[in-house]
Amino acid sequence: MNFDFSEDQKLLQQTARNFLAEHSPLSVCREVLESDQPYSQALFKAAAEMGFQGTVIPEEYGGAGFGYLELAVVAEELGRALAPIPFASSTYLATEAILLAGSDEQKSQYLPGLASGEAIGTFALVEKPGQNGTEGVETKLSGGKLTGTKLPVLDGDVADFAVIAAQSDSGLSLAIVDLDQAGVTRTSVGSFDPSRSMARIEFKGAAASVLGKEGDGAALADRVLDRAAVLVAFEQLGGAERAFEITKDFMNGRYAFGRPISSFQALKHRLADLWCEIQLTRSNCYYGAWALSNDTPELGIAACISRIAACKAYDLAGVEMIQLHGGVGYTWEYDCHMFYRRAKLLSVMLGSPASWKDKLVTRLREQKAA
């Protein structure tokens, strides 16, 4: 059995890496971080021209018509580059929700814009910090109108539309709402990683259309989150590996007592432990990519495993990067804090790692009971 990507997929990955090395060096992320712009519009447009946003969107809707393995390798490279663009919320979440449950009319309306990069989507589930999953949703959907508040919404200040979880007469449902209309108020909120913006969105009778079957929102949201978890895990994997490489190069070039600090046993072991953690995460991510690509019944468990491992590895990489850089690691001038910020943001983007551990235990019990 082949547990690696194909030669064509590796070529796509190398193409994406070369493109991002030219168009998205770490200076681009720093530029967004230090400015008032919510994301790099030039990079987002260039990525769309490369076809990244439309990787898994069918050709009939303007996409490339590739599979999820191709999207996974693109996600890994975006993570390595700390790309400051609304890619995850638009491609892993909004696009996936529409592909899973959208009507032909909804797909025709939204997917071409998502594929071309002319439209940005997001997914608004939680309504207060610390909330996980679909529990506690109070936003109402009645008569095609939305009322309620979502906070925080990743890229909610720049998105053109959002897929919203709301309570309807039939139970929790998902709905699509255009954000540029009367009845929608957006307010930017502070983010631990300012290179990825967040917003508070208030709905007061905003027009919305149901996505999928009314009342199936909880099950549909879980499916969307599982699929996104695998893809975000690849972003985390890419970021962790890039942090490791930068740290290793720094340690090889910094001398103390006449030799590189990377040769000191205590530091060498810490670097080795981090490398092992990243390799274990890669294995788990590959498992998730296989399950997602084949849409197997194992996807729910594979998504949890990928998510948990990737959060742990990226968090560790962020901490070790700062500490192993020594006294300069915490300074603004070095790039360590940008990886640390992104690691923390991605670790809570789809719910906390603890919530995914609970979900894994529940699913394993259900699998055993079946």
C-alpha positions, 0 to 999 in steps of 0.5 A: 500500500502506498502511503505517500503522495504521487509524483504529480502531487509532489510536483504540485507541492513543489510548484506551490512552494516555489510560488509562495517563496516568491510571492509570500516570504515571511516579510509579507506576513509581517507586513500585514501584521504591522499594518491595518490591512486585514490580509494580503489582497495581492497574494490572495489574487495571485493564489487564485490565479494559480488555482489554489482556491478552486482546487477541489471545486468541479470544473463546471463551476470554474474550479480545477476539479482536483481531489483532496490530496492535492488540496492537502499539499497546497494547504501544507505549503500555505502553512509553511509560508504563514500566508496571510490570506482568508484561505482556510475559512473560504476554502476549507469551510465555506466551500466545503459546506456548499459542496456537501449540501448546496443546491444546484442554484447555490453552487452556481451562485457561489462556487465560481466566485470562490474558485476565482478568488473574487468572493470570500466566504466564511463559516460562523458557528460559535457565538462566544469565546470558548464555545465548541461545536454546535452546542449553545447556538442561539441565533434564530432563522425564521421566515428566511430571516436571521437574528443573532450574533456570531463571535468570533468569526474568522475573516468575518470582516472581509468575507462576502458571505457566510455559512451560518448555524442557526436555530429554526423551527426544525432544529439547528440548520445551516444557512447562507447569508450575504454579508453586504446587506441591510440587517448585517453589522460587522465589527472587527475584533482583536486577534492573537494573530493580527495577520488573520482577522476576526469579526463580530457579526450581528444579524437583525432580520438579514435575508438568508437561505437554508443550506441543505435540509432544514434541521440537519445543521448539527450533522452537516456542521460536524461533517464540514468541521471534520473535513476542515480539520484534516486540511487545517492539520496540514497547514499546522504541519507545514508551519511546524516544519518551517519553524523547525527548519528555521530553528535548526539553521539558527542553532547551526549558525550560532556559536558558543564556546567555539562550536555550534549550539546545536551540538550541545546535547541538551539542545540537540535532544530538544530539537530531536524530540520536536522532529519526532513530534512533527514526523508523527504528526505527518503520519497522522495527517496522511491518515486523515488525507487518505480518509478525506480523499476516499470519504471513508467511514473512518474520516470522523476518527481520522480527523480527530487524530490529525487535529489533535496531533497537529495542534500539539506539534505546532504548539510545541514548535512555536514554544521551542522556536522561541526558547531555542533562539535564546534571548532574541527569540521573543523579540519583534524583529525575529519571526518566532512570534509569528509562528507562535501566533499562528499556532495558537490561532489555528489550535482554536480555529475549529474548537479547542484540542480538548474538545476534539479529544472528547469527540475522539473518545465519543466516536471510538465508543460509538465505533466499539458499540456498533 
